Amino acid sequence: MPASRSAQRRTLRALAVLVALPLLATACGYGSKAPKGKGGPAAAGGKKVDGLDEVKVGYFGNVTHATPLVGLRDGGEIPRELGGTKASTQVFNAGPAAIEALNAKAVDMTWVGPSPSVNGYTKSGGKNLRIVAGATSGGASLVVNPKKVPSLGDLKGKRIATPQLGNTQDVALLDFLAGKGLRVSPDTGKGDVSVLRQDNKEIPTTFQQGGIDGAWVPEPTASSIVARGGKVLLNEKKLWKHGKFVTTNLVVRQDFLEKHPDVVEAVVRGSVRTNAWIREHPEEAKKHINTALERDSGRALPKDVLDLSFKDIEVTDDPLATTLAKEAEHGVEAGLMKKADLGGIYDLSILNRVLKGEGRPVVDDAGLGR
């Protein structure tokens, strides 16, 4: 086992990882939308961590971001750990937007998917961020119109949406299609299958109107399509060992981590305790998630959509580093990414210290740590 683990780590360090195509580096930046205005829970009161007035954190209005949706509520575990330091929040529509905000120091930390994390890390030469904790596994599926796409062998000639060029689900779809021998231009989305990049919020309506035949999307978008007559043709869990793969991580600006490790530790501890609470109180957690989604988007999820979405995710403190490396490799094989080095993207020292303090087992960085 030790020799095998050592070999695995050396291999993972050498794995190809995500760097966006030139299109993603044009004058349009990442092609992302601006985040919504700042908000956040009231400070719990008491001593400010490291004397800091506020920590700026970001997340998405997705069920796959259950940790911040639940943990950042008034009286939640994260503001409780921060004491007198306020968590000022921004809600993002897409991962690249969150990374842009991180690079611009508009946020100090953000929950974000693996592909934008890797893109940001590699584009900065490994100088802008660290992944410090996991958040969610699962919660992504290929959902289709069963009349138009009755089986996985019927994808040729169909129109399939993903949330954004180069995002985590986009990479997964292109890799899957390539494995089926279906050619698609990674930058234009044209080929044997037409891949359309569209905002998560718009995809269910486009599906209902017949503009697309299916979509590879995260929750709750996948369940929203099911509620409109779609069918899950492939749950991405089936492609991964034990059904686990990273969907959401917590990343931190490197300079913030160096200057304010106690603040980062407070957020990580709050996240770990939030995840434990979600596992113990799933029904209450769903209510908090829906309250947050309504606050951030103006619309709560129907109960059936919320139930399906929540059932498909797993909150986890483990960032599932091996699966991030594998997802990166998929991007290279699909022709969407090129080779780069991921060494140093993880710093799990704070997380493992918190886990030990909570009596929990420590987690592994798959040889990609500092």
Beta strands, then each sheet from edge to edge (+ up, - down):
strand 1: 54-60
strand 2: 86-92
strand 3: 109-112
strand 4: 129-138
strand 5: 140-144
strand 6: 159-162
strand 7: 194-197
strand 8: 214-218
strand 9: 231-235
strand 10: 246-253
strand 11: 313-315
sheet 1: 2+ 1+ 3+ 10- 4+ 11-
sheet 2: 7+ 6+ 8+ 5- 9+
end
